[in-house]
Amino acid sequence: MTLAEIADKIRGNVAASTFSDSVKFDCGGDGVLVIADKQVGLEDQPTDCTLKLSTKNLAKLVSGNLNPMTAVVMGKLKVSGDPGVAMKLAGLLKG
């Protein structure tokens, strides 16, 4: 699954949510996925929280096949910035 496909998959959840923070999924060479201002985009910008992980693991998070806490413990997901923002993402990522 590409970042564009992941963005399409979660766009409706983000628009319908009360999530008011900003978060960036940094997938290295594959690019970034940013959620800010109730929009999902692929252009890099400063955010409240950055999550570094592979595109493959982001796809697993969105599909429910990877638990975020397990991903952090296993080193598959690194959080920088405000970790409280990361905790608010659970409902947004279910595609």
C-alpha positions in Angstrom: 0.0 0.0 0.0 1.4 3.4 -0.9 1.2 6.6 1.2 -1.4 8.0 -1.2 -3.5 4.9 -0.7 -3.2 5.1 3.0 -4.1 8.8 2.9 -7.2 8.0 0.9 -8.2 5.3 3.3 -8.1 7.5 6.4 -9.2 10.8 4.9 -12.9 10.3 5.8 -12.1 9.4 9.4 -10.0 12.5 9.8 -12.6 14.8 8.3 -15.3 13.4 10.6 -13.1 13.5 13.8 -12.6 16.0 16.5 -8.8 15.6 16.2 -7.4 19.2 16.2 -3.7 18.5 16.5 -1.2 17.8 13.8 0.9 14.7 13.2 3.4 13.5 10.7 4.1 9.9 9.7 7.7 10.0 8.5 8.3 7.0 6.2 11.8 7.9 5.3 12.6 7.7 1.6 8.9 6.9 0.8 7.9 10.4 2.0 5.6 11.7 4.7 1.8 11.6 5.5 0.6 14.6 7.4 -2.7 15.1 9.3 -3.4 18.7 10.1 -6.4 21.0 10.0 -8.7 18.0 9.3 -6.8 17.3 6.1 -4.6 14.5 5.1 -1.7 15.3 2.8 1.7 14.1 1.5 3.6 17.4 1.8 6.0 17.9 4.7 5.3 20.5 7.3 6.0 21.1 11.0 3.7 19.2 13.3 3.0 18.7 17.0 4.2 15.1 16.8 6.2 13.0 14.4 6.0 9.2 14.1 8.8 7.5 12.3 8.1 4.1 10.8 8.1 2.3 7.5 5.3 2.6 5.0 4.7 -1.2 5.4 4.2 -0.7 9.2 2.0 2.3 8.7 -0.2 0.2 6.4 -0.3 -2.5 9.1 -1.4 0.2 11.7 -4.2 1.4 9.5 -5.4 -2.1 8.8 -5.4 -3.0 12.5 -2.6 -5.6 12.0 -0.1 -3.8 14.2 -0.7 -2.5 17.7 0.9 1.0 18.2 2.2 0.2 21.7 3.7 -3.1 20.5 5.3 -1.2 17.5 7.0 1.3 19.9 8.3 -1.5 22.2 9.6 -3.4 19.2 11.3 -0.3 17.8 9.1 -0.3 14.7 7.7 3.1 15.6 9.5 6.1 17.1 7.6 9.0 18.5 9.1 12.5 18.8 7.3 15.7 19.8 4.2 15.6 21.9 3.4 11.9 22.7 -0.1 12.9 23.9 -1.0 13.7 20.2 0.1 10.1 19.2 -2.3 8.7 21.8 -5.3 10.5 20.2 -4.8 8.8 16.8 -6.4 5.4 17.5 -9.8 6.2 16.0 -8.3 8.0 13.0 -6.2 5.2 11.6 -8.8 2.5 11.3 -9.5 2.4 7.6 
